Amino acid sequence: MSSNNNLIAAQRARFDEFYTQLSDIERELKEYREHFSGKTVYCNCDDPTVSNFTRYFQKNFEFFDLKRLITTCYKSRQPNLFSKHDTESAVWLEYVGNGTEPIVRQLEGDGDFKSDECIEFLKQADIVATNPPFSLFNEYIAQLIEYRKKFLVIGNFNAVSYKKVFPLIKSGKVWLGFSPRGMTFEVPNDNGEISTKTTNAAWFTNLDHRKRRKDIRIYRKYAPEEYPKYDNYDAIEVGKVAKIPADYAGEMGVPITFLDKHNPDQFEIIGMDRPLITQLTGKQSRFKINGEEIYARIVIRNRRLQE
């Protein structure tokens, strides 16, 4: 590996070192208890010695009535500039409860979630729960969808607009979790010291939860002077989710924060601004009002008014 590639790999690893706090895991996971009974859980981005995901599932193995817990972690075999632990072997943990001790073994490879070795573990799993590398989120989600796995994972909220992620959200294959977005992580610095960092992170899942079937409360009435139409797309601008008109049956552009509250029984997602404009004109652009571009918008339509 060249020194430049070493640097890129090191920087990516450095920026992906976000350790999830146990309180955030507890707050979210309790909403899914019924999904886990009799299931094998796989945490494929978790060092068993430090992972709060591993600790949580071991502690709550009987509470969730789990069948098996598998954890694998990545350890680069290449030296880099930031970590003195890169030559340590990657390991995997297996836990089956019933009063037994967890078993930790050495992996043959480096524990990369894309490796054949880890994919074999993935095939054995029913549900994947972890905090994957933010920089690899596109390929990580794509792998889970390819292998038809249930999952509950953490990613940057902005991933909702990624080219490979948004179509999954639009088609109802992925949605946001129960907890509000925004989490505080423990982050190691170059010296191995731990600090905290708050990010715009969110839970991404395909496990149903009670908030997902809760209607957004809407009560405003449509008035043309309050809801201007875009210059370059036939939809009205709704600047805040709270301002969605209850009586408008056409297409509406709303902020991406709409996805925090989206109930698929209430609203249909039509698309996102740039791909929709590209499809119409062949040129990439945001929606415009009076010639001015509007920040990212998702286009929706009220299902109840289509019936």
Secondary structure, DSSP 4 states (H G I P E B T S, - for coil): --HHHHHHHHHHHHHT--BPPHHHHHHHHGGGHHHHTTPEEEETT--TTT-HHHHHHHHTTTTTT-SEEEEE----SS--SS-TTTTSPPEEEEE--TTPPPEEEE-SS---TTSHHHHHHHHH-SEEEE---GGGHHHHHHHHHHTT-EEEEEEEGGGGGSTTTHHHHHTTS-EE-SSPS-EEEEEE-TTS-EEEEEE-EEEEESS--GGGGSPP---BPP-TTTSPBPSSSSSEE--SGGG-BTT--S-EEEEGGGGGT--TTTEEEEEEHHHHHHHHHSS----EETTEEPS-EEEEEEGGGT-
